[in-house]
């Protein structure tokens, strides 16, 4: 399932293929660029993208872009338009069986796997959480990224207790995501407090490293505090609150990857880039991919 090639021309291919098409209009599916993921594979790292990165286009177009970049997995986000032809259909549990089947076909045709779904905010409402987990299960995902609602002083809170029970039932993980200060989970200690007593294989952390920088925290030290509990990452390199191509920001991207190697982390690392659009965005993500692969070679 691994595609191993990455040429610097990946985005050139993408741009030329889509030059006559608007981002929100008809798009020509680009040929995938070459990407050498051998070192990352050996480290147990799978590079993908959070679909939110490509929020300027539909889910289908985001999958096309992931393919062109040589990425093999994607985290879908709730509410993204499904395709240029079906902008009214939003990705999530409300999709019909036919729409889900077509999305599965699109993913398979592009060689991109739907790894997880998020970020969602489950409460203690069992029915709504079951809808989310059933959707993730039906799409063949491994888990969800979430920020459960906290209510009252009881620990675990009702939302976390429900997650603990239903993740076992569905065989999916729940990874607690952090937004910046002053959101509920900005401090790693809050996340660790909530996930502490649960099965590590099912309940853990989705480390959003850029939001740590935005909160005034050290990315490397925060990763160190999460050791043994990281299930996936929203990887960023932020400076002055703006995303930068990895290795050029203020978040010590190389140090982050070195810390993941020290911990023996194995799992999905998602590019999440929250600034820019169109070809400029694609080029910046391409640079992130190139940095990731080069650093993986240095660390392997």
DRENKEZA-238111 format. One record per residue (C-alpha): y, z, x; residue number from 1; chain; residue in three letters. Coordinates in steps of 0.25 Angstrom, whole numbers, m for minus. Layout:
py->Y | pz->Z | px->X | num->NUM | cadena->A | residuo->ALA
...
This chain:
py->0 | pz->0 | px->0 | num->1 | cadena->A | residuo->UNK
py->9 | pz->2 | px->12 | num->2 | cadena->A | residuo->UNK
py->18 | pz->m10 | px->16 | num->3 | cadena->A | residuo->UNK
py->21 | pz->m9 | px->30 | num->4 | cadena->A | residuo->UNK
py->33 | pz->m18 | px->34 | num->5 | cadena->A | residuo->UNK
py->48 | pz->m16 | px->34 | num->6 | cadena->A | residuo->UNK
py->57 | pz->m27 | px->39 | num->7 | cadena->A | residuo->UNK
py->72 | pz->m26 | px->40 | num->8 | cadena->A | residuo->UNK
py->73 | pz->m38 | px->31 | num->9 | cadena->A | residuo->UNK
py->67 | pz->m31 | px->19 | num->10 | cadena->A | residuo->UNK
py->80 | pz->m29 | px->12 | num->11 | cadena->A | residuo->UNK
py->85 | pz->m43 | px->17 | num->12 | cadena->A | residuo->UNK
py->73 | pz->m48 | px->9 | num->13 | cadena->A | residuo->UNK
py->77 | pz->m40 | px->m3 | num->14 | cadena->A | residuo->UNK
py->91 | pz->m44 | px->m3 | num->15 | cadena->A | residuo->UNK
py->88 | pz->m59 | px->m2 | num->16 | cadena->A | residuo->UNK
py->77 | pz->m58 | px->m12 | num->17 | cadena->A | residuo->UNK
py->87 | pz->m52 | px->m22 | num->18 | cadena->A | residuo->UNK
py->100 | pz->m59 | px->m18 | num->19 | cadena->A | residuo->UNK
py->101 | pz->m66 | px->m30 | num->20 | cadena->A | residuo->UNK
py->97 | pz->m55 | px->m39 | num->21 | cadena->A | residuo->UNK
py->106 | pz->m43 | px->m44 | num->22 | cadena->A | residuo->UNK
py->100 | pz->m29 | px->m41 | num->23 | cadena->A | residuo->UNK
py->99 | pz->m26 | px->m56 | num->24 | cadena->A | residuo->UNK
py->94 | pz->m40 | px->m59 | num->25 | cadena->A | residuo->UNK
py->82 | pz->m49 | px->m56 | num->26 | cadena->A | residuo->UNK
py->77 | pz->m46 | px->m42 | num->27 | cadena->A | residuo->UNK
py->68 | pz->m54 | px->m33 | num->28 | cadena->A | residuo->UNK
py->56 | pz->m45 | px->m27 | num->29 | cadena->A | residuo->UNK
py->58 | pz->m45 | px->m12 | num->30 | cadena->A | residuo->UNK
py->47 | pz->m46 | px->m2 | num->31 | cadena->A | residuo->UNK
py->44 | pz->m33 | px->4 | num->32 | cadena->A | residuo->UNK
py->50 | pz->m31 | px->18 | num->33 | cadena->A | residuo->UNK
py->41 | pz->m27 | px->30 | num->34 | cadena->A | residuo->UNK
py->40 | pz->m12 | px->33 | num->35 | cadena->A | residuo->UNK
py->32 | pz->m4 | px->43 | num->36 | cadena->A | residuo->UNK
py->28 | pz->9 | px->37 | num->37 | cadena->A | residuo->UNK
py->17 | pz->12 | px->46 | num->38 | cadena->A | residuo->UNK
py->23 | pz->24 | px->53 | num->39 | cadena->A | residuo->UNK
py->28 | pz->30 | px->39 | num->40 | cadena->A | residuo->UNK
py->14 | pz->27 | px->34 | num->41 | cadena->A | residuo->UNK
py->8 | pz->35 | px->45 | num->42 | cadena->A | residuo->UNK
py->17 | pz->47 | px->42 | num->43 | cadena->A | residuo->UNK
py->13 | pz->47 | px->28 | num->44 | cadena->A | residuo->UNK
py->27 | pz->42 | px->23 | num->45 | cadena->A | residuo->UNK
py->29 | pz->32 | px->12 | num->46 | cadena->A | residuo->UNK
py->43 | pz->27 | px->11 | num->47 | cadena->A | residuo->UNK
py->48 | pz->23 | px->m3 | num->48 | cadena->A | residuo->UNK
py->60 | pz->23 | px->m11 | num->49 | cadena->A | residuo->UNK
py->66 | pz->32 | px->m22 | num->50 | cadena->A | residuo->UNK
py->69 | pz->21 | px->m33 | num->51 | cadena->A | residuo->UNK
py->83 | pz->28 | px->m34 | num->52 | cadena->A | residuo->UNK
py->87 | pz->22 | px->m21 | num->53 | cadena->A | residuo->UNK
py->87 | pz->8 | px->m29 | num->54 | cadena->A | residuo->UNK
py->94 | pz->13 | px->m41 | num->55 | cadena->A | residuo->UNK
py->102 | pz->1 | px->m41 | num->56 | cadena->A | residuo->UNK
py->91 | pz->m7 | px->m46 | num->57 | cadena->A | residuo->UNK
py->78 | pz->m6 | px->m55 | num->58 | cadena->A | residuo->UNK
py->65 | pz->1 | px->m52 | num->59 | cadena->A | residuo->UNK
py->58 | pz->m13 | px->m50 | num->60 | cadena->A | residuo->UNK
py->70 | pz->m17 | px->m40 | num->61 | cadena->A | residuo->UNK
py->68 | pz->m4 | px->m33 | num->62 | cadena->A | residuo->UNK
py->54 | pz->m7 | px->m31 | num->63 | cadena->A | residuo->UNK
py->57 | pz->m21 | px->m26 | num->64 | cadena->A | residuo->UNK
py->66 | pz->m15 | px->m16 | num->65 | cadena->A | residuo->UNK
py->56 | pz->m4 | px->m11 | num->66 | cadena->A | residuo->UNK
py->46 | pz->m16 | px->m9 | num->67 | cadena->A | residuo->UNK
py->56 | pz->m24 | px->m1 | num->68 | cadena->A | residuo->UNK
py->59 | pz->m11 | px->8 | num->69 | cadena->A | residuo->UNK
py->44 | pz->m9 | px->10 | num->70 | cadena->A | residuo->UNK
py->43 | pz->4 | px->3 | num->71 | cadena->A | residuo->UNK
py->30 | pz->7 | px->m4 | num->72 | cadena->A | residuo->UNK
py->34 | pz->18 | px->m14 | num->73 | cadena->A | residuo->UNK
py->45 | pz->21 | px->m24 | num->74 | cadena->A | residuo->UNK
py->50 | pz->34 | px->m31 | num->75 | cadena->A | residuo->UNK
py->54 | pz->29 | px->m45 | num->76 | cadena->A | residuo->UNK
py->66 | pz->36 | px->m52 | num->77 | cadena->A | residuo->UNK
py->68 | pz->38 | px->m66 | num->78 | cadena->A | residuo->UNK
py->77 | pz->29 | px->m74 | num->79 | cadena->A | residuo->UNK
py->78 | pz->17 | px->m65 | num->80 | cadena->A | residuo->UNK
py->78 | pz->4 | px->m72 | num->81 | cadena->A | residuo->UNK
py->64 | pz->m2 | px->m71 | num->82 | cadena->A | residuo->UNK
py->67 | pz->m16 | px->m68 | num->83 | cadena->A | residuo->UNK
py->79 | pz->m26 | px->m69 | num->84 | cadena->A | residuo->UNK
py->72 | pz->m32 | px->m82 | num->85 | cadena->A | residuo->UNK
py->70 | pz->m18 | px->m88 | num->86 | cadena->A | residuo->UNK
py->83 | pz->m10 | px->m85 | num->87 | cadena->A | residuo->UNK
py->81 | pz->m1 | px->m97 | num->88 | cadena->A | residuo->UNK
py->68 | pz->4 | px->m93 | num->89 | cadena->A | residuo->UNK
py->69 | pz->16 | px->m84 | num->90 | cadena->A | residuo->UNK
py->59 | pz->21 | px->m74 | num->91 | cadena->A | residuo->UNK
py->52 | pz->33 | px->m79 | num->92 | cadena->A | residuo->UNK
py->42 | pz->39 | px->m89 | num->93 | cadena->A | residuo->UNK
py->49 | pz->31 | px->m100 | num->94 | cadena->A | residuo->UNK
py->43 | pz->18 | px->m95 | num->95 | cadena->A | residuo->UNK
py->32 | pz->11 | px->m104 | num->96 | cadena->A | residuo->UNK
py->18 | pz->9 | px->m99 | num->97 | cadena->A | residuo->UNK
py->22 | pz->m6 | px->m97 | num->98 | cadena->A | residuo->UNK
py->34 | pz->m3 | px->m89 | num->99 | cadena->A | residuo->UNK
py->26 | pz->7 | px->m80 | num->100 | cadena->A | residuo->UNK
py->16 | pz->m4 | px->m78 | num->101 | cadena->A | residuo->UNK
py->26 | pz->m14 | px->m74 | num->102 | cadena->A | residuo->UNK
py->32 | pz->m4 | px->m64 | num->103 | cadena->A | residuo->UNK
py->19 | pz->m2 | px->m58 | num->104 | cadena->A | residuo->UNK
py->17 | pz->m17 | px->m57 | num->105 | cadena->A | residuo->UNK
py->30 | pz->m18 | px->m50 | num->106 | cadena->A | residuo->UNK
py->27 | pz->m7 | px->m40 | num->107 | cadena->A | residuo->UNK
py->14 | pz->m13 | px->m37 | num->108 | cadena->A | residuo->UNK
py->19 | pz->m27 | px->m35 | num->109 | cadena->A | residuo->UNK
py->29 | pz->m21 | px->m25 | num->110 | cadena->A | residuo->UNK
py->20 | pz->m12 | px->m18 | num->111 | cadena->A | residuo->UNK
py->28 | pz->0 | px->m21 | num->112 | cadena->A | residuo->UNK
py->22 | pz->13 | px->m27 | num->113 | cadena->A | residuo->UNK
py->29 | pz->22 | px->m36 | num->114 | cadena->A | residuo->UNK
py->28 | pz->35 | px->m29 | num->115 | cadena->A | residuo->UNK
py->36 | pz->45 | px->m37 | num->116 | cadena->A | residuo->UNK
py->46 | pz->46 | px->m48 | num->117 | cadena->A | residuo->UNK
py->59 | pz->54 | px->m48 | num->118 | cadena->A | residuo->UNK
py->68 | pz->61 | px->m48 | num->119 | cadena->A | residuo->UNK
py->65 | pz->68 | px->m61 | num->120 | cadena->A | residuo->UNK
py->69 | pz->81 | px->m66 | num->121 | cadena->A | residuo->UNK
py->57 | pz->87 | px->m74 | num->122 | cadena->A | residuo->UNK
py->59 | pz->100 | px->m83 | num->123 | cadena->A | residuo->UNK
py->49 | pz->109 | px->m89 | num->124 | cadena->A | residuo->UNK
py->47 | pz->98 | px->m100 | num->125 | cadena->A | residuo->UNK
py->32 | pz->94 | px->m98 | num->126 | cadena->A | residuo->UNK
py->33 | pz->82 | px->m106 | num->127 | cadena->A | residuo->UNK
py->44 | pz->75 | px->m98 | num->128 | cadena->A | residuo->UNK
py->38 | pz->79 | px->m85 | num->129 | cadena->A | residuo->UNK
py->24 | pz->73 | px->m90 | num->130 | cadena->A | residuo->UNK
py->31 | pz->60 | px->m93 | num->131 | cadena->A | residuo->UNK
py->37 | pz->60 | px->m79 | num->132 | cadena->A | residuo->UNK
py->24 | pz->63 | px->m72 | num->133 | cadena->A | residuo->UNK
py->16 | pz->54 | px->m81 | num->134 | cadena->A | residuo->UNK
py->25 | pz->42 | px->m77 | num->135 | cadena->A | residuo->UNK
py->24 | pz->45 | px->m62 | num->136 | cadena->A | residuo->UNK
py->9 | pz->46 | px->m64 | num->137 | cadena->A | residuo->UNK
py->8 | pz->33 | px->m72 | num->138 | cadena->A | residuo->UNK
py->16 | pz->26 | px->m61 | num->139 | cadena->A | residuo->UNK
py->6 | pz->31 | px->m50 | num->140 | cadena->A | residuo->UNK
py->17 | pz->40 | px->m44 | num->141 | cadena->A | residuo->UNK
py->14 | pz->52 | px->m35 | num->142 | cadena->A | residuo->UNK
py->25 | pz->61 | px->m40 | num->143 | cadena->A | residuo->UNK
py->39 | pz->64 | px->m45 | num->144 | cadena->A | residuo->UNK
py->52 | pz->68 | px->m38 | num->145 | cadena->A | residuo->UNK
py->59 | pz->79 | px->m47 | num->146 | cadena->A | residuo->UNK
py->69 | pz->89 | px->m48 | num->147 | cadena->A | residuo->UNK
py->63 | pz->99 | px->m59 | num->148 | cadena->A | residuo->UNK
py->72 | pz->106 | px->m68 | num->149 | cadena->A | residuo->UNK
py->73 | pz->121 | px->m65 | num->150 | cadena->A | residuo->UNK
py->75 | pz->131 | px->m76 | num->151 | cadena->A | residuo->UNK
py->75 | pz->146 | px->m75 | num->152 | cadena->A | residuo->UNK
py->71 | pz->155 | px->m64 | num->153 | cadena->A | residuo->UNK
py->56 | pz->154 | px->m66 | num->154 | cadena->A | residuo->UNK
py->48 | pz->148 | px->m54 | num->155 | cadena->A | residuo->UNK
py->42 | pz->138 | px->m54 | num->156 | cadena->A | residuo->UNK
py->51 | pz->133 | px->m65 | num->157 | cadena->A | residuo->UNK
py->45 | pz->127 | px->m77 | num->158 | cadena->A | residuo->UNK
py->48 | pz->113 | px->m73 | num->159 | cadena->A | residuo->UNK
py->41 | pz->115 | px->m59 | num->160 | cadena->A | residuo->UNK
py->29 | pz->122 | px->m66 | num->161 | cadena->A | residuo->UNK
py->28 | pz->110 | px->m75 | num->162 | cadena->A | residuo->UNK
py->29 | pz->100 | px->m63 | num->163 | cadena->A | residuo->UNK
py->18 | pz->108 | px->m55 | num->164 | cadena->A | residuo->UNK
py->8 | pz->107 | px->m67 | num->165 | cadena->A | residuo->UNK
py->11 | pz->93 | px->m71 | num->166 | cadena->A | residuo->UNK
py->11 | pz->87 | px->m56 | num->167 | cadena->A | residuo->UNK
py->m3 | pz->93 | px->m55 | num->168 | cadena->A | residuo->UNK
py->m7 | pz->86 | px->m68 | num->169 | cadena->A | residuo->UNK
py->m2 | pz->73 | px->m65 | num->170 | cadena->A | residuo->UNK
py->m5 | pz->73 | px->m50 | num->171 | cadena->A | residuo->UNK
py->10 | pz->70 | px->m46 | num->172 | cadena->A | residuo->UNK
py->19 | pz->77 | px->m37 | num->173 | cadena->A | residuo->UNK
py->33 | pz->82 | px->m40 | num->174 | cadena->A | residuo->UNK
py->43 | pz->82 | px->m29 | num->175 | cadena->A | residuo->UNK
py->56 | pz->90 | px->m30 | num->176 | cadena->A | residuo->UNK
py->68 | pz->82 | px->m27 | num->177 | cadena->A | residuo->UNK
py->81 | pz->87 | px->m22 | num->178 | cadena->A | residuo->UNK
py->95 | pz->82 | px->m26 | num->179 | cadena->A | residuo->UNK
py->107 | pz->87 | px->m18 | num->180 | cadena->A | residuo->UNK
py->114 | pz->101 | px->m20 | num->181 | cadena->A | residuo->UNK
py->117 | pz->107 | px->m30 | num->182 | cadena->A | residuo->UNK
py->104 | pz->101 | px->m38 | num->183 | cadena->A | residuo->UNK
py->93 | pz->110 | px->m41 | num->184 | cadena->A | residuo->UNK
py->84 | pz->106 | px->m29 | num->185 | cadena->A | residuo->UNK
py->94 | pz->103 | px->m18 | num->186 | cadena->A | residuo->UNK
py->89 | pz->115 | px->m9 | num->187 | cadena->A | residuo->UNK
py->75 | pz->113 | px->m4 | num->188 | cadena->A | residuo->UNK
py->72 | pz->128 | px->m6 | num->189 | cadena->A | residuo->UNK
py->74 | pz->126 | px->m21 | num->190 | cadena->A | residuo->UNK
py->64 | pz->114 | px->m21 | num->191 | cadena->A | residuo->UNK
py->54 | pz->123 | px->m12 | num->192 | cadena->A | residuo->UNK
py->55 | pz->134 | px->m22 | num->193 | cadena->A | residuo->UNK
py->52 | pz->126 | px->m34 | num->194 | cadena->A | residuo->UNK
py->40 | pz->118 | px->m28 | num->195 | cadena->A | residuo->UNK
py->35 | pz->129 | px->m19 | num->196 | cadena->A | residuo->UNK
py->23 | pz->134 | px->m27 | num->197 | cadena->A | residuo->UNK
py->17 | pz->120 | px->m31 | num->198 | cadena->A | residuo->UNK
py->7 | pz->111 | px->m26 | num->199 | cadena->A | residuo->UNK
py->13 | pz->104 | px->m14 | num->200 | cadena->A | residuo->UNK
py->6 | pz->91 | px->m17 | num->201 | cadena->A | residuo->UNK
py->12 | pz->90 | px->m31 | num->202 | cadena->A | residuo->UNK
py->25 | pz->98 | px->m30 | num->203 | cadena->A | residuo->UNK
py->35 | pz->96 | px->m19 | num->204 | cadena->A | residuo->UNK
py->48 | pz->90 | px->m14 | num->205 | cadena->A | residuo->UNK
py->55 | pz->77 | px->m15 | num->206 | cadena->A | residuo->UNK
py->64 | pz->79 | px->m3 | num->207 | cadena->A | residuo->UNK
py->77 | pz->71 | px->m5 | num->208 | cadena->A | residuo->UNK
py->83 | pz->72 | px->9 | num->209 | cadena->A | residuo->UNK
py->96 | pz->66 | px->6 | num->210 | cadena->A | residuo->UNK
py->100 | pz->76 | px->m5 | num->211 | cadena->A | residuo->UNK
py->97 | pz->87 | px->6 | num->212 | cadena->A | residuo->UNK
py->108 | pz->81 | px->14 | num->213 | cadena->A | residuo->UNK
py->117 | pz->80 | px->2 | num->214 | cadena->A | residuo->UNK
py->114 | pz->95 | px->0 | num->215 | cadena->A | residuo->UNK
py->118 | pz->99 | px->14 | num->216 | cadena->A | residuo->UNK
py->104 | pz->101 | px->18 | num->217 | cadena->A | residuo->UNK
py->96 | pz->96 | px->31 | num->218 | cadena->A | residuo->UNK
py->86 | pz->86 | px->27 | num->219 | cadena->A | residuo->UNK
py->76 | pz->89 | px->38 | num->220 | cadena->A | residuo->UNK
py->77 | pz->104 | px->35 | num->221 | cadena->A | residuo->UNK
py->75 | pz->102 | px->21 | num->222 | cadena->A | residuo->UNK
py->63 | pz->93 | px->23 | num->223 | cadena->A | residuo->UNK
py->57 | pz->104 | px->32 | num->224 | cadena->A | residuo->UNK
py->59 | pz->114 | px->21 | num->225 | cadena->A | residuo->UNK
py->51 | pz->105 | px->12 | num->226 | cadena->A | residuo->UNK
py->39 | pz->104 | px->22 | num->227 | cadena->A | residuo->UNK
py->26 | pz->102 | px->14 | num->228 | cadena->A | residuo->UNK
py->33 | pz->100 | px->1 | num->229 | cadena->A | residuo->UNK
py->39 | pz->86 | px->2 | num->230 | cadena->A | residuo->UNK
py->32 | pz->76 | px->m7 | num->231 | cadena->A | residuo->UNK
py->42 | pz->65 | px->m6 | num->232 | cadena->A | residuo->UNK
py->56 | pz->62 | px->m1 | num->233 | cadena->A | residuo->UNK
py->69 | pz->55 | px->m5 | num->234 | cadena->A | residuo->UNK
py->73 | pz->52 | px->9 | num->235 | cadena->A | residuo->UNK
py->88 | pz->50 | px->12 | num->236 | cadena->A | residuo->UNK
py->98 | pz->50 | px->24 | num->237 | cadena->A | residuo->UNK
py->111 | pz->55 | px->18 | num->238 | cadena->A | residuo->UNK
py->125 | pz->56 | px->25 | num->239 | cadena->A | residuo->UNK
py->138 | pz->60 | px->17 | num->240 | cadena->A | residuo->UNK
py->129 | pz->60 | px->4 | num->241 | cadena->A | residuo->UNK
py->126 | pz->46 | px->6 | num->242 | cadena->A | residuo->UNK
py->112 | pz->40 | px->9 | num->243 | cadena->A | residuo->UNK
py->111 | pz->32 | px->22 | num->244 | cadena->A | residuo->UNK
py->100 | pz->24 | px->28 | num->245 | cadena->A | residuo->UNK
py->90 | pz->33 | px->34 | num->246 | cadena->A | residuo->UNK
py->94 | pz->37 | px->48 | num->247 | cadena->A | residuo->UNK
py->109 | pz->35 | px->46 | num->248 | cadena->A | residuo->UNK
py->112 | pz->47 | px->37 | num->249 | cadena->A | residuo->UNK
py->114 | pz->61 | px->39 | num->250 | cadena->A | residuo->UNK
py->100 | pz->66 | px->34 | num->251 | cadena->A | residuo->UNK
py->92 | pz->65 | px->47 | num->252 | cadena->A | residuo->UNK
py->83 | pz->55 | px->41 | num->253 | cadena->A | residuo->UNK
py->74 | pz->54 | px->54 | num->254 | cadena->A | residuo->UNK
py->74 | pz->69 | px->54 | num->255 | cadena->A | residuo->UNK
py->69 | pz->69 | px->40 | num->256 | cadena->A | residuo->UNK
py->57 | pz->60 | px->43 | num->257 | cadena->A | residuo->UNK
py->54 | pz->68 | px->55 | num->258 | cadena->A | residuo->UNK
py->53 | pz->80 | px->47 | num->259 | cadena->A | residuo->UNK
py->44 | pz->73 | px->37 | num->260 | cadena->A | residuo->UNK
py->35 | pz->69 | px->48 | num->261 | cadena->A | residuo->UNK
py->35 | pz->83 | px->54 | num->262 | cadena->A | residuo->UNK
py->30 | pz->88 | px->40 | num->263 | cadena->A | residuo->UNK
py->19 | pz->78 | px->39 | num->264 | cadena->A | residuo->UNK
py->26 | pz->73 | px->26 | num->265 | cadena->A | residuo->UNK
py->18 | pz->62 | px->19 | num->266 | cadena->A | residuo->UNK
py->24 | pz->55 | px->7 | num->267 | cadena->A | residuo->UNK
py->35 | pz->47 | px->1 | num->268 | cadena->A | residuo->UNK
py->48 | pz->45 | px->7 | num->269 | cadena->A | residuo->UNK
py->58 | pz->39 | px->m3 | num->270 | cadena->A | residuo->UNK
py->71 | pz->32 | px->1 | num->271 | cadena->A | residuo->UNK
py->81 | pz->37 | px->m8 | num->272 | cadena->A | residuo->UNK
py->95 | pz->30 | px->m5 | num->273 | cadena->A | residuo->UNK
py->106 | pz->34 | px->m15 | num->274 | cadena->A | residuo->UNK
py->117 | pz->25 | px->m11 | num->275 | cadena->A | residuo->UNK
py->120 | pz->10 | px->m12 | num->276 | cadena->A | residuo->UNK
py->114 | pz->m1 | px->m19 | num->277 | cadena->A | residuo->UNK
py->108 | pz->m15 | px->m18 | num->278 | cadena->A | residuo->UNK
py->106 | pz->m21 | px->m4 | num->279 | cadena->A | residuo->UNK
py->114 | pz->m11 | px->3 | num->280 | cadena->A | residuo->UNK
py->105 | pz->0 | px->m3 | num->281 | cadena->A | residuo->UNK
py->92 | pz->m8 | px->1 | num->282 | cadena->A | residuo->UNK
py->97 | pz->m10 | px->15 | num->283 | cadena->A | residuo->UNK
py->99 | pz->5 | px->17 | num->284 | cadena->A | residuo->UNK
py->86 | pz->8 | px->11 | num->285 | cadena->A | residuo->UNK
py->80 | pz->m2 | px->21 | num->286 | cadena->A | residuo->UNK
py->86 | pz->5 | px->32 | num->287 | cadena->A | residuo->UNK
py->80 | pz->18 | px->27 | num->288 | cadena->A | residuo->UNK
py->66 | pz->12 | px->27 | num->289 | cadena->A | residuo->UNK
py->68 | pz->6 | px->41 | num->290 | cadena->A | residuo->UNK
py->72 | pz->20 | px->46 | num->291 | cadena->A | residuo->UNK
py->61 | pz->27 | px->39 | num->292 | cadena->A | residuo->UNK
py->50 | pz->18 | px->45 | num->293 | cadena->A | residuo->UNK
py->57 | pz->18 | px->59 | num->294 | cadena->A | residuo->UNK
py->57 | pz->34 | px->59 | num->295 | cadena->A | residuo->UNK
py->43 | pz->34 | px->54 | num->296 | cadena->A | residuo->UNK
py->39 | pz->26 | px->66 | num->297 | cadena->A | residuo->UNK
py->46 | pz->36 | px->75 | num->298 | cadena->A | residuo->UNK
py->40 | pz->48 | px->69 | num->299 | cadena->A | residuo->UNK
py->26 | pz->43 | px->68 | num->300 | cadena->A | residuo->UNK
